[in-house]
Amino acid sequence: MRLAKYLAHAGVASRRAAEGVVREGRVTVGAEIVLDPARDVTEADDVRVDGAPVALEAEQVVYMLNKPSGVVSTAKDTHGRPVVTALVDAGVRLYPVGRLDADTTGLILLTNDGELANRLMHPRYEVPRTYVAKVQGGFVKNRALDRLREGVELDDGRTAPAQVRQVRPAVLELTIREGRKRQIKRMCEAVGHRVLSLRRVAFGPLELGRLPEGQARQLTPREIRALRAVAAGPKSRSRTRRG
């Protein structure tokens, strides 16, 4: 197994983040510092990160958390702010699947399955995320809604088409398949409506439902299978529907 994948399966980080950990010189195999994430390792190897031994975790779990405002979507925070991992008592080391801004609330996933996390976050797999945004300016006109649906120009390029509906005046439900930084907020600002509050209500096949804010629950095997299916990418999903 490649080293980055081994670290991901061991719950150190997602595979992409694990590659960075290796390149920073923080990983040793035996007594050797390894800088190549593609280095092959086995469970018999003495793999360490920052001197601490790393082993594959027997059970891979996924939790859904209703993130409160003011909590950051990381495992550690250098500024001492509360972190999402502290809200989940899983008995294993978890890390968040992607990020929500500190002031954004709602559904975030945490797991020790680095391979699944990597697929869910990778733009190639186009996993949908749905948000409810309260915006400034009252009723959003059809012209602005159409711009969001067609894609808007941002400083990092044009967004892909989004699914958008106005739930009531100044409240929008938006589904996107990208994960750019502050994307929903920047999209709404681009059409003249600053976001006042933002909540993620769905991730792939999962809906937040009535999970209380600040609370988490472990996903069922059926839900995890549904996540794996959506993380297989749009082509695989299309083949599944045709079959």
N, C-alpha and C positions, 0 to 999 in steps of 0.2 A: 504494500500500500504506500502511496506517495505520502511524504511527510506532512504536507499541508492538509491532506484529507484525513490523515491519522489524528492530527491536532483538532480538526473539526469534529470528528467522531468522538474525540475524548472530551468535548465540551469546552475547549479552550477559547474558541472563537469560530465565526463562520469561516468557510474555506478561504475566501478572499482576504479577510482580516488575518487569518493564520499565515498566509503567504507573507504579509507584512511583518508579522512577528518573527518569522524565520529570517527574512532579509535584514532585520535589525540586529541580528546576531544574538538573539535571546534564547536560542534553542541549541541544546547539545544532544548528540547521540553517542552514548558511551562518554568518552572524555573529549570528544571532538565537537567544536562549534560548527554547525552546519548552516550554510547560507542559501542552499538550493532547496526550494519548496518541493521540487520533484524527486528528491532523494528517496529511495525505497527504504522502508523500515517495516519491522514486524513487531508483534506483541512481545517477542523475546528481547527486543532492544531496550536499553535504558534511555528513554527519551525524557528530557527535562526542559522546562521553561523557566527561566530566571532561577535555575537551580532546584526547582521543585519537580519531583517526579510526575510524569503524566501517564495515565493508563486509560485504555478504552473503557467507557462506561457500559455496563451490561444492559441497562434499560434506557431507551430513548423516549423522552416525554415532550409534550407540547402543552403549554398553558395559555389560556386567554385571560388577559387582564383588562379591566376598565380603568384606564389610566386617569388619575386626577390631574388637574392643572397644577403646575409648579413642580411636578416630578419629571426628572430628565430620563431619557430613554437610553441609558447606558448602564453598564455593570458597576462602574466607579465614576466618581466626579471629583475633580481636583478642587472645586470650589465649595465642597461640603453640602451640596444640594441633595435632597432625597432622590433615590434612584429606583427604577421600576423593579429591579431584581430583589430589593428589600421588601417588596410587597407580596412576594410569592414564596410560601414555605413549601419547597419541593423536596428538600432533602438531597438535591443534587445541584451542581453548579449550572445555572442557566444564563443565557444572554439573549437580548432582544432581537427580534427579526425586524430589521430596519429601525427607523426612528420616527417619533412624533415630536414636534416642537414642545418646549416646556409648557407653553400655555394652551396647547391642543390636548383635548381629552379623548377618551374612547378606546377603541379596540386596538390592542397591541399584543402580539404573540411573543412568548418566550420559550426557548427550547435548549436542549443540549445536543440536538441533531444538526450538526453543522452543514451537512449535505443538503438537507431539506431547507434550512435557512438560506443557504446560498441560492438555491433555485427560486425560492419565493421572492427574494430581493432582486434577482437578476432581471434587467429589462427585457431580455430575450424571451422570457416566458410569459410576459404580459399578464401578470396576475392582477385582477381588478381590485381596486380599493374604493370604497364608497364613503363619502363625507357629507355631513350636514353643516352648512355654513350660514351663520347669521351675518348679513352684510349691511353696510351703511347705505343710505340713500333711498330706502323704501322699495317700492315696486320696481323690479328689474324688467326693463323693456325687452321685447322679443328680439330686437337687433342685438342687444348684448348677449342674450341667451344663445342666439345663433352663432355669434363669434366664439363663444366658449365651446359649442358643439363642433365647430369647424376647425378649431385650433387657433391659438393666439400667439403673436410674436413676443417672446421674452428675450432677455439679454443673452440667454444660453441656447437660443433657437426656438423654432416654432413647436408648440405642443401638439401632440396627437389629438385627434377628435375625442371629445368627452361626451358622456351621457349626462344631460343636465335637465332638471325640471324644477320649477318654482313651486315649493310646497305651499307657501303662502307669501304674501308680500314681504320681501327682504329676507326670506329663508330659502336657500337653494340646496338641493341634493345633487351631488356631482360624483360620477364614477370615472376614474382614470385608470390607465394601465401603465403609467410611468411612476417614477419615484424621485423626481427632482426635489431639491431642497426648497422648502416653502412653496411648493408648486401651486396648490390651491389658492393660497393667499395672493401669490403673484398673478395668477390668472384672473382672479376677481378684480384686483387692482387695475389690471390692464384694460378692463372694460368699464372702469369707473366706479367700482363698488368695493370699498375697503372691507376686509373681513373683521368683524367684531368678535366673533367666537367661532370655534371650529371643533367638530367632534367626528371621529371616524366611527362609523356604525357597521361596516362590513369589510371583510378581508377575504378575497376569494369566495369560497362557498360558505364562509362562516359569518353569522350575524351576531352583533353584540347582545341583542335582545334586552332582557331585564336584569342583566348582571349589574349589581350595585357598584357605584363608583368606588374605586379603591380595592375592590374584591377581584379574586381570580378563581378560575376553575380549570381542572385538567381536561384536555380534550379526550373524547372517547376514541377507541380504535377506528370506528366508522368515520369520525370527523377527520382523523389523521389520514385515512385512505383518500378521502375527498380532497384534502390538501395536496397530497402527493399527485393526485390525478390532475389538478389544476396547475401544479408546478411542472407537469410534463410538457407544457407549452401548447400554443394554439393548434399546431398541426396534429399533435397527438390527440387533443380533445376532439378535433374535427373528425379524425379517423374513428374515434370511439363512438361518436354520434351516428356516423354512417353505418357502423357495424351493428 
